[in-house]
Structure formats: structure tokens, C-alpha cells
Amino acid sequence: MLDDKVFLRSILNTIPDHIVVIDKVGEIIYENKSWQSFGVQNSSNYIAMSQQYNYLHECKKAAEQGDEFGVSALKGITAVISHKQADFYLEYPCHSDDEQRWFMMRVMPFSHNNSEYYVINHNNITERKQAENKAKQLARLDGLTKIANRRYFDSVLNSEWRRCERLGLPLSIAMIDVDNFKLLNDTYGHQQGDVCLQQIANLLKQYSKRPSDLCARFGGEEFVLIYGNTNSLQATANIDRIVTQLKALNIENKHSLPSKIVTVSVGIATIIPSNNSCAEDLLNEADKLLYKAKIAGKNSVQVTDLS
């Protein structure tokens, strides 16, 4: 005849989820084999605890050290124990030195012999998170050039504006338009025009590698660069390098006079963000300067510093 306790333990030990049971004060009453194995492999991670630890005490320690997951876990578990909510659910990163991982934590109460206990289940959701992150990344990219699209540009610009305003740092924007692009399409076909845009996008990526930088396709043959914590001279120096390197690519546009190669016109605007202006004002200023560059004969750079 089967021993019910042994049988149940055997079942729980086959489950890949990390399962632990605590009482009302946080003492660990039971943990399954997956929980124990994770603890051995991740001894520095505070969710990897055995029965010698108090779960709530470890959550509190993590919270006091500024761990965001510790704060959320402590608050959520305490809410379930105090009957303020029926259960608790949390998704959190748990990266190791070798890989990125995400887990889902769920807390469910139950009663046994007139005592209350709480099952805490940690489920590895890394595959789902990686798929979600990939989808998010693709949603941020322009399909042709594989750099940021207009929607993501708007989001980053507003975020960088707020950061530079808070820190009193200069913010620069460069609007870039391919000169005589219609001539290129009419002469060589739209496929070659697409290749040209891809080449320019790859070039811009080389000059937007800092966390505060972004290059994006603004629309059609127009591109835009965000340079956080970058003054007018620094932004202009970067654009000059881009223009020089673009000419070195020698992309043919034989009906574009006088150069007969692909060139760009650029408007650069710089400001130290404040309450007296907004990100859209800076963008509009860069766009006006781009128009001036076009009127001035194209293949030129117009710059202003509003700081």
C-alpha cells in the first residue's frame, strides 16, 4: 500500500517549478527537489533558501539592500498572510553570470489542521520573456534599415529630454535628409534606393553607440540622431565625420549635381532642456535648420545652439 506522504513528495519532486511552503511567520516548512537544486546552484541568490532560513526575513534583508524584487515579494506575501489579498503574482529577473533568466512567483494560501500555510511557486519563464523582448525589439525597429523607428524615437527623445533637464545637460538633435533621393530612385530603381538607405543607417549606427545616443529613420529618406549630454561643438564634430565617411562610400547618383554621389543635408539644434521649452521645440528647430541647408544648396550643415 502506498505511503501517501512519500507518494506526494515524489510527485512534487518531479515538478520542475521551485516550490516552497511557509507558515504565517515565514518559516520554511517544505521545499521540493527543484527548489533545493536551485539553492545549491545559486547559493548567492536569496530565493535559494532551505528550511534553515525564514523566507520573510530573507525577503526583508533583500528589501533593505534595495532589491526591488525583495520589496515587492515582502509586500505581496505579507498582504496574502494578512488576508488583504487572495493571492500574489510577480514576474522578476534572476540573471546569473552566464545567462539571462526570468521567473514568475505565485503565492497561494491553504489551511491544514487549523493552521494556515502558503505555497510559494517560482516558475522559470525565460523562454516567454525572451520571445516578448524580441517582439518588443522588433516593434522598435524600422523594417528596412533595422534602426529605430519614429515611434521609438519619440519615446527616447522625451526620456532623454527629462534626463538632461534633471541633470542640466545639453541635448542635441541632428536631422539628416538624403539629397536628391528621388533622382537616385528614378535613375537606379527603388531597390537601389533601399540599399542606399541601409548603407546610411549602418553608418549612423557607428556614431550612436552610447546609451544616451539614438539614430532613427524619421521617414522616407530622412534620418534623425539624438545626442544626450552633447554640446553643439561635439554634435557638429560627429556630423562632420558622418558626412566625410558618407562621401568616402562614393554611392553613385550621377544626375545629382555637382557631386554625382549621394550627399546629405543636416540641421543640428542644441539646448539645455528646461521648463521653458519642450522636446518638440528642439525637433522643430532642427527641422528648420535642415530646410535652410536644403535652400542653401544642399550637401551642407546648419547649426544653432539654443542653450
Buried (B, 14 or more C-beta within 10 A) or exposed (E): EEEEEEEEEEEBBEBEBBBBBBBEEBBBBBBBBBBBBBBEEBEEBBBBBEBEBBBBBBBBBBBEEEBEBBBBBBBBBBBBBEEEBEEBEBBBEBEEEEEEBBBBBBBBBEEEEEEEBBBBBBBBBBEEBEEEEEEEEEEBBBEEBEBBBBEBBBEBBEBBBEBBBEEEBBBBBBBBBBBBBEBBBEBBEEEBBEBBBBBBBBBBBEBBEEEBBBBBBBEEBBBBBBBBBBBBEBBBEBBEEBBEEBBEEEBBBEEBEEBEBBBBBBBBBBBBBEEEBBBEBBBBBBBBBBBBBBEEEBBBBBBBBBE
